[in-house]
Amino acid sequence: MQNNILKLKRRMLIILIGVVVASVILIGHTAYIQFVQGEELQMKAYGQQSSERTVTASRGTIYDRSGENILAQSSTVETVTVNPVNIAVENKEKVARILADVFELDYDKILKRVSKNSSIETIVKRVEKEKTDELRKWMQANNIYSGINIDEDTKRFYPEASLASHIIGFCGSDNQGLDGIEAKYNDILTGQNGSISKMIDAKGNNFGEEGENYQEPTTGNDLVLTIDKNIQAIVEKYLEDACIDNVCTDGGNVIMMDPRNGDILAMATYPFYDLNHPYEVTNPELKQVWDLLDQAQKSESLQGMWRNKAIADTYEPGSTFKLVTTAASLEEGIAETDRAGAYCCTGGIEIAGVRIKCWRYYRPHGSESLREALMNSCNPVFIGLGQKIGVEKYYDYLEKFGFLKKTGIDLYGEAKSIFLTEEKVGPVELATISFGQRFEVTPIQMITMVSTIANKGMYVQPRLVRQIKNSETGEMKEIEPIFGEQVISEETAGNVLSMMTSVVGEGTGKNAKVLGYNVGGKTGTSEDGVNTNKYVTSFIGVAPTDNPQVTILVTLYNPTGEGGHQGGAWGILTTQQNYEKFLIFYSKNID
């Protein structure tokens, strides 16, 4: 009897200990869930009980300098999503079928999405309202609404198609800026996305009576560029004509700039491309073999089409660079503008045992002043001036004019110039630099150099954006011009402009004369690489030279037409036909 009682007590004790242990474990696990996993589980529960859809914000609008002409804007489109758990089983095939038919999608793939055990699936993004209206009519006719969402969205649109394509750039499928201004100012143009959220029960049905909560998106800020739509259109038209007429196998570019503040009035690279269809190739020959290319080749071809040669490519400037040697010589007091017979061209000059010819070696220019040497584009004169300036001082001027650094223009992809380091420059290297060969610069650096001369000798940084408009307040933020140091004196700058006027009036650039305007300029021809048998021909100009308001650089790459590749032969012809339009329009429309 006593033994039975003891056995019973032991069992009760064991049971009690088990209960206590179990209670401790349960309490401990509950505490772990509450205090350790509590936040995580709460978030999971919220995720299962809520449904949220993003409402994409509109990007800011991009205007030309007038603030009225739209170059890029966001148009309203719609995005279709589904909540699979909200769609009745008997309706899933019907819903998948109508979605596939309306939006021309694969039925089997859509059925898989509609049948998933998930809260939301995206069916199609950024489609026109005509398409979604078809879906709305079907939903109404079949009385099926649950689980199908049609939300407002935005899509980037470029009203002028290819105008200023290499400046503006374009956006990807997620409205992210991928190139040009769209990429450089993406953070400013991008708005704040909104959302549509609601609470749902375990079956995916609406929970409670609150309905959907709509958080309105915030539109991105607007940009006002320095580009003038009309000038850009004129530049593009005649650049295209020049490239086609002169059979320029590697295209061309034009930059127009206001030297008083650095405003880029036009910047064009040919061939252009359609911003609304940036992945469609424009080269007819490339189109024919496009399907035969692998992905890497296609990507390389597209990158080339989008490439802004005005800032991303370097070239030998040729004789247009003689303006730098001229300015430095005058500023250093080692030359005078009009001293008759100061120089004598014998057809060439010997430097460190190397004879370098004048381009007109077969009929030397003979006795010349500096003005006449620039008019004749006489190499030996500028080689001699370069030797007098010396390497150290010449490189000082390269630095001051901005050739040893990027200009800082507000676009991605700006290239660096290619010069020998100062310590590696000997007499022959200095000689070739003095007349513009055996080094490379970018077109944007060249237009900045001549704009510095036109701006009374003060460096001015090129820019493409002049104002930012706050989409919420309408407040306009002015982007102030950036000026650098006084590179040359106002007197020296005036003398260089006077000589440039003579180049156009009587020298190699005489085809650029415009009745009623003092136009100054300089022609240039150079090899595109070593032993390539390709050439770059260019013209750089200022107008009017007595009160500069515009500078221009025209560059054609490998012209192979009947007109040849000499800068004075073809480049100015293009400018001659249209410079007056540029100048008259500019004087009437640019503030």
VOSE-909910 format. One line per 2 residues: number of its first residue (from 1); their letters; for each residue x, y, z of C-alpha. Coordinates in nm, 3 decimals. Layout:
NUM> a> X,Y,Z; ...
end
This chain:
1> mq> 0.000,0.000,0.000; 0.279,0.231,0.103
3> nn> 0.467,0.147,-0.218; 0.166,0.238,-0.433
5> il> 0.140,0.576,-0.264; 0.510,0.644,-0.326
7> kl> 0.478,0.546,-0.691; 0.178,0.776,-0.729
9> kr> 0.368,1.068,-0.572; 0.664,1.010,-0.803
11> rm> 0.433,1.011,-1.108; 0.268,1.333,-0.992
13> li> 0.610,1.490,-0.932; 0.726,1.387,-1.278
15> il> 0.407,1.524,-1.431; 0.446,1.847,-1.234
17> ig> 0.807,1.885,-1.345; 0.700,1.816,-1.704
19> vv> 0.428,2.081,-1.681; 0.672,2.331,-1.533
21> va> 0.934,2.256,-1.800; 0.676,2.277,-2.076
23> sv> 0.546,2.604,-1.932; 0.896,2.748,-1.917
25> il> 0.963,2.642,-2.277; 0.630,2.784,-2.391
27> ig> 0.686,3.110,-2.207; 1.040,3.131,-2.341
29> ht> 0.928,3.066,-2.697; 0.649,3.320,-2.660
31> ay> 0.898,3.575,-2.530; 1.134,3.495,-2.821
33> iq> 0.855,3.545,-3.070; 0.740,3.863,-2.896
35> fv> 1.070,4.033,-2.834; 1.314,3.881,-3.085
37> qg> 1.098,3.799,-3.387; 0.818,4.041,-3.310
39> ee> 0.912,4.315,-3.555; 0.991,4.072,-3.835
41> lq> 0.666,3.877,-3.790; 0.469,4.199,-3.764
43> mk> 0.610,4.310,-4.098; 0.528,3.971,-4.254
45> ay> 0.173,3.990,-4.121; 0.136,4.341,-4.258
47> gq> 0.267,4.222,-4.593; 0.012,3.940,-4.603
49> qs> -0.270,4.170,-4.496; -0.188,4.462,-4.727
51> se> -0.161,4.524,-5.099; 0.039,4.817,-5.236
53> rt> 0.095,4.939,-5.590; 0.340,5.208,-5.702
55> vt> 0.219,5.519,-5.884; 0.510,5.642,-6.096
57> as> 0.589,6.013,-6.069; 0.616,6.223,-6.384
59> rg> 0.964,6.341,-6.475; 1.016,6.713,-6.507
61> ti> 0.980,6.880,-6.846; 1.284,6.992,-7.046
63> yd> 1.245,7.324,-7.232; 1.467,7.514,-7.472
65> rs> 1.604,7.852,-7.363; 1.271,8.028,-7.427
67> ge> 1.105,7.828,-7.149; 0.817,7.755,-7.386
69> ni> 0.937,7.506,-7.648; 0.919,7.155,-7.501
71> la> 1.204,6.917,-7.584; 1.113,6.635,-7.343
73> qs> 0.801,6.567,-7.135; 0.616,6.287,-6.960
75> st> 0.289,6.175,-7.117; 0.015,5.987,-6.932
77> ve> -0.012,5.613,-6.996; -0.134,5.324,-6.780
79> tv> 0.003,5.011,-6.615; -0.197,4.691,-6.560
81> tv> -0.139,4.465,-6.260; -0.333,4.177,-6.106
83> np> -0.383,4.043,-5.752; -0.392,3.665,-5.824
85> vn> -0.535,3.579,-5.481; -0.828,3.812,-5.551
87> ia> -0.925,3.651,-5.881; -1.179,3.370,-5.848
89> ve> -1.055,3.030,-5.966; -1.331,3.003,-6.226
91> nk> -1.228,3.344,-6.373; -0.852,3.295,-6.399
93> ek> -0.852,3.154,-6.752; -1.093,3.423,-6.873
95> va> -0.879,3.700,-6.724; -0.558,3.553,-6.867
97> ri> -0.717,3.525,-7.211; -0.838,3.886,-7.230
99> la> -0.505,4.019,-7.100; -0.314,3.817,-7.358
101> dv> -0.545,3.923,-7.643; -0.562,4.294,-7.564
103> fe> -0.192,4.345,-7.496; -0.065,4.085,-7.746
105> ld> 0.106,3.871,-7.482; 0.172,3.498,-7.447
107> yd> -0.140,3.337,-7.296; 0.041,3.056,-7.111
109> ki> 0.280,3.298,-6.942; -0.003,3.529,-6.838
111> lk> -0.206,3.235,-6.702; 0.090,3.138,-6.483
113> rv> 0.103,3.491,-6.339; -0.271,3.503,-6.284
115> sk> -0.256,3.164,-6.108; 0.034,3.248,-5.875
117> ns> -0.014,3.252,-5.499; 0.106,3.614,-5.473
119> si> -0.041,3.947,-5.379; 0.046,4.136,-5.700
121> et> 0.183,4.066,-6.050; 0.263,4.322,-6.320
123> iv> 0.111,4.235,-6.657; 0.212,4.528,-6.877
125> kr> 0.368,4.871,-6.821; 0.309,5.207,-6.984
127> ve> 0.048,5.124,-7.245; -0.176,5.373,-7.420
129> ke> -0.523,5.438,-7.282; -0.691,5.299,-7.594
131> kt> -0.565,4.953,-7.499; -0.668,4.971,-7.135
133> de> -1.011,5.100,-7.238; -1.064,4.769,-7.420
135> lr> -0.990,4.590,-7.094; -1.230,4.817,-6.904
137> kw> -1.512,4.738,-7.148; -1.453,4.364,-7.105
139> mq> -1.449,4.395,-6.725; -1.780,4.581,-6.735
141> an> -1.940,4.339,-6.982; -1.835,4.033,-6.776
143> ni> -1.880,4.198,-6.435; -1.527,4.092,-6.336
145> ys> -1.337,4.358,-6.145; -1.178,4.190,-5.846
147> gi> -0.801,4.146,-5.875; -0.752,4.355,-6.191
149> ni> -0.586,4.697,-6.147; -0.545,4.972,-6.405
151> de> -0.327,5.254,-6.270; -0.209,5.580,-6.419
153> dt> 0.158,5.581,-6.521; 0.397,5.802,-6.718
155> kr> 0.608,5.758,-7.030; 0.883,5.986,-7.161
157> fy> 0.800,6.156,-7.490; 1.013,6.377,-7.714
159> pe> 0.797,6.606,-7.930; 1.084,6.699,-8.164
161> as> 1.196,6.336,-8.215; 1.563,6.362,-8.317
163> la> 1.623,6.732,-8.245; 1.920,6.774,-8.009
165> sh> 1.920,6.398,-7.956; 2.282,6.382,-7.843
167> ii> 2.221,6.656,-7.586; 1.887,6.553,-7.438
169> gf> 1.945,6.177,-7.420; 1.668,5.933,-7.332
171> cg> 1.518,5.722,-7.052; 1.494,5.349,-6.991
173> sd> 1.181,5.145,-6.933; 1.183,5.246,-6.565
175> nq> 1.193,5.619,-6.650; 1.556,5.636,-6.541
177> gl> 1.771,5.878,-6.745; 2.025,5.680,-6.947
179> dg> 2.204,5.941,-7.156; 2.253,6.314,-7.208
181> ie> 2.073,6.570,-6.993; 1.825,6.300,-6.890
183> ak> 2.109,6.112,-6.719; 2.316,6.406,-6.592
185> yn> 2.016,6.573,-6.425; 1.828,6.254,-6.343
187> di> 1.801,6.332,-5.970; 1.649,6.673,-6.045
189> lt> 1.410,6.551,-6.317; 1.295,6.244,-6.119
191> gq> 0.993,6.300,-5.896; 0.874,6.113,-5.586
193> ng> 0.662,5.807,-5.660; 0.320,5.774,-5.500
195> si> 0.131,5.458,-5.402; -0.210,5.289,-5.383
197> sk> -0.251,5.065,-5.080; -0.536,4.867,-4.917
199> mi> -0.588,4.603,-4.643; -0.696,4.251,-4.743
201> da> -0.805,3.938,-4.552; -0.664,3.584,-4.579
203> kg> -0.860,3.525,-4.900; -0.735,3.846,-5.057
205> nn> -1.066,4.030,-5.018; -1.084,4.390,-4.899
207> fg> -1.059,4.415,-4.522; -1.273,4.675,-4.352
209> ee> -1.440,4.972,-4.517; -1.147,5.209,-4.561
211> ge> -1.100,5.120,-4.931; -0.783,5.221,-5.112
213> ny> -0.537,5.472,-4.972; -0.393,5.694,-5.249
215> qe> -0.059,5.865,-5.197; -0.018,6.122,-5.474
217> pt> 0.318,6.125,-5.659; 0.530,6.442,-5.682
219> tg> 0.639,6.558,-6.028; 1.012,6.613,-6.088
221> nd> 1.159,6.958,-6.143; 1.174,7.120,-6.487
223> lv> 1.488,7.227,-6.673; 1.535,7.525,-6.905
225> lt> 1.830,7.463,-7.136; 2.058,7.713,-7.309
227> id> 1.976,7.548,-7.642; 1.761,7.746,-7.884
229> kn> 1.522,7.516,-8.066; 1.524,7.716,-8.390
231> iq> 1.901,7.760,-8.408; 1.944,7.389,-8.325
233> ai> 1.711,7.299,-8.612; 1.903,7.520,-8.857
235> ve> 2.236,7.377,-8.744; 2.115,7.019,-8.779
237> ky> 1.969,7.074,-9.124; 2.288,7.217,-9.272
239> le> 2.517,6.981,-9.084; 2.327,6.691,-9.238
241> da> 2.350,6.852,-9.582; 2.724,6.908,-9.541
243> ci> 2.788,6.550,-9.428; 2.585,6.405,-9.715
245> dn> 2.718,6.643,-9.985; 3.080,6.592,-9.876
247> vc> 3.036,6.216,-9.816; 3.165,6.235,-9.459
249> td> 3.206,5.869,-9.370; 3.248,5.942,-8.999
251> gg> 2.986,6.214,-8.961; 3.035,6.562,-8.821
253> nv> 2.940,6.807,-8.552; 2.861,7.174,-8.498
255> im> 2.870,7.375,-8.176; 2.738,7.730,-8.136
257> md> 2.809,7.918,-7.815; 2.743,8.259,-7.663
259> pr> 3.091,8.370,-7.548; 2.948,8.622,-7.302
261> ng> 2.807,8.358,-7.066; 2.903,8.014,-7.195
263> di> 2.552,7.927,-7.319; 2.555,7.646,-7.576
265> la> 2.300,7.765,-7.831; 2.326,7.455,-8.046
267> ma> 2.523,7.131,-8.039; 2.468,6.875,-8.310
269> ty> 2.633,6.546,-8.400; 2.548,6.372,-8.727
271> pf> 2.398,6.120,-8.780; 2.109,6.188,-8.544
273> yd> 1.872,5.934,-8.388; 1.507,5.936,-8.277
275> ln> 1.478,5.984,-7.901; 1.137,5.816,-7.902
277> hp> 1.296,5.504,-8.055; 1.659,5.511,-7.933
279> ye> 1.718,5.141,-7.998; 1.632,5.162,-8.368
281> vt> 1.947,5.197,-8.578; 1.955,5.478,-8.834
283> np> 2.241,5.356,-9.054; 2.091,5.185,-9.364
285> el> 2.391,4.955,-9.409; 2.381,4.852,-9.045
287> kq> 2.008,4.779,-9.069; 2.070,4.522,-9.339
289> vw> 2.305,4.313,-9.123; 2.149,4.388,-8.783
291> dl> 1.999,4.042,-8.733; 2.338,3.883,-8.804
293> ld> 2.516,4.071,-8.525; 2.567,3.926,-8.180
295> qa> 2.458,4.114,-7.868; 2.800,4.269,-7.806
297> qk> 2.815,4.403,-8.163; 2.464,4.544,-8.139
299> se> 2.546,4.714,-7.810; 2.863,4.865,-7.956
301> sl> 2.672,4.994,-8.260; 2.405,5.158,-8.045
303> qg> 2.667,5.318,-7.821; 2.830,5.462,-8.130
305> mw> 2.498,5.601,-8.254; 2.431,5.768,-7.917
307> rn> 2.787,5.904,-7.884; 2.808,6.284,-7.867
309> ka> 3.123,6.344,-8.073; 3.129,6.712,-7.977
311> ia> 3.235,6.621,-7.624; 3.330,6.252,-7.627
313> dt> 3.571,6.235,-7.924; 3.910,6.397,-7.973
315> ye> 4.069,6.512,-8.299; 4.367,6.706,-8.430
317> pg> 4.246,7.066,-8.468; 4.496,7.158,-8.740
319> st> 4.536,7.523,-8.831; 4.245,7.644,-8.618
321> fk> 4.487,7.595,-8.326; 4.711,7.868,-8.466
323> lv> 4.481,8.108,-8.282; 4.634,7.983,-7.955
325> tt> 4.989,8.043,-8.080; 4.884,8.384,-8.209
327> aa> 4.724,8.487,-7.880; 5.020,8.365,-7.671
329> sl> 5.274,8.541,-7.898; 5.092,8.874,-7.877
331> ee> 5.036,8.843,-7.502; 5.404,8.764,-7.441
333> gi> 5.513,9.060,-7.654; 5.719,8.853,-7.898
335> ae> 5.505,8.946,-8.199; 5.318,9.240,-8.344
337> td> 5.003,9.228,-8.547; 5.100,9.430,-8.851
339> ra> 5.477,9.473,-8.868; 5.545,9.440,-9.240
341> ga> 5.807,9.183,-9.337; 5.841,9.049,-8.983
343> yc> 5.846,8.695,-9.123; 5.949,8.525,-9.443
345> ct> 5.810,8.194,-9.566; 6.059,8.002,-9.779
347> gg> 5.840,7.694,-9.806; 5.956,7.529,-9.485
349> ie> 6.160,7.554,-9.168; 6.424,7.328,-9.015
351> ia> 6.382,7.233,-8.649; 6.638,7.010,-8.475
353> gv> 6.747,6.867,-8.806; 6.393,6.803,-8.929
355> ri> 6.254,7.012,-9.215; 5.883,7.088,-9.175
357> kc> 5.709,7.215,-9.486; 5.453,7.487,-9.526
359> wr> 5.130,7.362,-9.678; 5.216,7.586,-9.977
361> yy> 5.580,7.478,-9.997; 5.564,7.471,-10.378
363> rp> 5.492,7.848,-10.388; 5.618,8.003,-10.062
365> hg> 5.433,8.297,-9.910; 5.746,8.508,-9.884
367> se> 5.748,8.826,-9.672; 5.459,8.843,-9.423
369> sl> 5.325,9.022,-9.119; 5.162,8.818,-8.844
371> re> 4.820,8.914,-8.977; 4.917,8.793,-9.322
373> al> 5.067,8.473,-9.180; 4.734,8.392,-9.012
375> mn> 4.544,8.482,-9.328; 4.772,8.250,-9.526
377> sc> 4.780,7.986,-9.251; 5.156,7.973,-9.293
379> np> 5.304,7.689,-9.084; 5.669,7.807,-9.061
381> vf> 5.570,8.138,-8.900; 5.380,7.968,-8.622
383> ig> 5.651,7.709,-8.572; 5.898,7.993,-8.519
385> lg> 5.666,8.166,-8.275; 5.623,7.844,-8.082
387> qk> 6.001,7.811,-8.044; 6.021,8.166,-7.910
389> ig> 5.740,8.106,-7.660; 5.907,7.790,-7.531
391> ve> 5.760,7.469,-7.395; 5.699,7.582,-7.037
393> ky> 5.523,7.904,-7.130; 5.327,7.737,-7.412
395> yd> 5.196,7.476,-7.171; 5.095,7.755,-6.934
397> yl> 4.868,7.887,-7.208; 4.735,7.539,-7.282
399> ek> 4.638,7.519,-6.914; 4.481,7.865,-6.907
401> fg> 4.279,7.806,-7.224; 4.149,7.483,-7.069
403> fl> 4.317,7.227,-7.296; 4.482,7.028,-7.016
405> kk> 4.153,6.958,-6.836; 3.792,6.886,-6.913
407> tg> 3.566,7.187,-6.961; 3.318,7.054,-6.704
409> id> 3.020,7.090,-6.938; 2.710,6.942,-6.776
411> ly> 2.702,6.612,-6.967; 2.848,6.273,-6.891
413> ge> 3.117,6.127,-7.116; 3.343,6.427,-7.175
415> ak> 3.683,6.311,-7.299; 4.026,6.440,-7.202
417> si> 4.265,6.597,-7.450; 4.574,6.403,-7.556
419> fl> 4.903,6.593,-7.521; 5.255,6.477,-7.450
421> te> 5.360,6.553,-7.095; 5.555,6.877,-7.080
423> ek> 5.887,6.708,-7.000; 5.862,6.491,-7.314
425> vg> 5.814,6.785,-7.552; 6.122,6.862,-7.760
427> pv> 6.174,7.121,-8.037; 6.003,6.911,-8.306
429> el> 5.706,6.827,-8.082; 5.664,7.194,-7.989
431> at> 5.680,7.283,-8.359; 5.393,7.051,-8.451
433> is> 5.185,7.168,-8.153; 5.233,7.529,-8.266
435> fg> 5.042,7.471,-8.589; 4.787,7.224,-8.449
437> qr> 4.909,6.871,-8.515; 5.024,6.558,-8.328
439> fe> 4.791,6.608,-8.034; 4.415,6.583,-7.990
441> vt> 4.149,6.796,-7.825; 3.769,6.785,-7.810
443> pi> 3.542,7.014,-8.012; 3.398,7.153,-7.687
445> qm> 3.750,7.258,-7.580; 3.805,7.435,-7.913
447> it> 3.480,7.631,-7.899; 3.562,7.724,-7.539
449> mv> 3.904,7.853,-7.646; 3.767,8.082,-7.918
451> st> 3.487,8.193,-7.685; 3.752,8.296,-7.432
453> ia> 3.912,8.516,-7.699; 3.570,8.652,-7.796
455> nk> 3.490,8.721,-7.428; 3.767,8.983,-7.410
457> gm> 4.020,8.724,-7.306; 3.835,8.585,-7.003
459> yv> 3.774,8.211,-6.979; 3.408,8.110,-6.976
461> qp> 3.284,7.758,-6.900; 3.032,7.609,-7.145
463> rl> 2.692,7.515,-7.001; 2.365,7.358,-7.116
465> vr> 2.120,7.437,-6.832; 2.030,7.792,-6.736
467> qi> 1.729,7.743,-6.502; 1.568,7.482,-6.276
469> kn> 1.197,7.515,-6.201; 1.055,7.368,-5.879
471> se> 0.747,7.165,-5.973; 0.584,7.226,-5.632
473> tg> 0.635,7.601,-5.589; 0.705,7.717,-5.943
475> em> 1.017,7.891,-5.814; 1.290,7.939,-6.075
477> ke> 1.653,7.883,-5.977; 1.902,8.059,-6.201
479> ie> 2.222,7.872,-6.290; 2.488,8.141,-6.294
481> pi> 2.760,8.141,-6.561; 3.105,8.029,-6.449
483> fg> 3.399,8.248,-6.549; 3.766,8.164,-6.507
485> eq> 4.080,8.373,-6.517; 4.182,8.643,-6.760
487> vi> 4.380,8.430,-7.004; 4.490,8.713,-7.233
489> se> 4.438,9.087,-7.210; 4.140,9.258,-7.367
491> et> 4.381,9.429,-7.607; 4.532,9.098,-7.719
493> ag> 4.187,8.947,-7.761; 4.083,9.241,-7.978
495> nv> 4.391,9.203,-8.195; 4.328,8.832,-8.248
497> ls> 3.966,8.901,-8.344; 4.086,9.168,-8.588
499> mm> 4.317,8.916,-8.755; 4.039,8.656,-8.766
501> ts> 3.830,8.915,-8.951; 4.107,8.947,-9.205
503> vv> 4.120,8.568,-9.248; 3.755,8.576,-9.354
505> ge> 3.785,8.901,-9.546; 4.090,8.815,-9.757
507> gt> 4.245,8.489,-9.639; 4.167,8.116,-9.640
509> gk> 3.824,8.174,-9.486; 3.695,8.429,-9.737
511> na> 3.395,8.210,-9.827; 3.251,8.294,-9.484
513> kv> 3.193,8.661,-9.563; 2.848,8.785,-9.467
515> lg> 2.737,9.123,-9.599; 2.681,9.368,-9.316
517> yn> 2.860,9.163,-9.048; 3.217,9.155,-8.928
519> vg> 3.279,8.782,-8.928; 3.606,8.635,-8.807
521> gk> 3.727,8.280,-8.845; 4.000,8.028,-8.906
523> tg> 4.005,7.715,-9.119; 4.173,7.388,-9.034
525> ts> 4.262,7.053,-9.189; 4.435,6.765,-9.016
527> ed> 4.492,6.393,-9.045; 4.259,6.169,-8.850
529> gv> 4.524,5.947,-8.695; 4.858,5.839,-8.840
531> nt> 4.867,5.691,-9.191; 4.490,5.642,-9.198
533> nk> 4.440,5.845,-9.516; 4.149,6.008,-9.335
535> yv> 4.114,6.378,-9.265; 3.927,6.613,-9.036
537> ts> 3.831,6.951,-9.178; 3.695,7.235,-8.969
539> fi> 3.611,7.602,-8.939; 3.596,7.808,-8.622
541> gv> 3.427,8.147,-8.626; 3.320,8.454,-8.428
543> ap> 3.056,8.715,-8.510; 3.033,9.001,-8.503
545> td> 3.402,9.052,-8.424; 3.352,9.412,-8.307
547> np> 3.101,9.291,-8.041; 3.108,8.908,-8.026
549> qv> 2.776,8.742,-7.957; 2.823,8.399,-8.108
551> ti> 3.104,8.154,-8.178; 3.077,7.849,-8.401
553> lv> 3.279,7.537,-8.471; 3.201,7.317,-8.772
555> tl> 3.387,6.985,-8.790; 3.353,6.719,-9.059
557> yn> 3.518,6.378,-9.024; 3.673,6.222,-9.334
559> pt> 3.496,6.411,-9.615; 3.551,6.203,-9.928
561> ge> 3.341,6.396,-10.177; 3.450,6.591,-10.483
563> gg> 3.513,6.906,-10.276; 3.813,6.746,-10.106
565> hq> 3.910,6.779,-9.743; 4.059,7.129,-9.719
567> gg> 3.886,7.339,-9.451; 3.886,7.652,-9.664
569> aw> 3.740,7.465,-9.961; 3.425,7.313,-9.818
571> gi> 3.367,7.400,-9.454; 3.313,7.766,-9.507
573> lt> 3.085,7.700,-9.803; 2.843,7.540,-9.561
575> tq> 2.884,7.829,-9.320; 2.868,8.088,-9.598
577> qn> 2.522,7.972,-9.700; 2.383,7.985,-9.347
579> ye> 2.594,8.212,-9.129; 2.373,8.510,-9.209
581> kf> 2.066,8.315,-9.097; 2.242,8.227,-8.771
583> li> 2.350,8.584,-8.704; 2.028,8.759,-8.798
585> fy> 1.819,8.511,-8.603; 2.055,8.535,-8.308
587> sk> 2.050,8.915,-8.293; 1.670,8.919,-8.299
589> ni> 1.592,8.633,-8.063; 1.870,8.583,-7.807
591> d> 1.874,8.801,-7.498
end
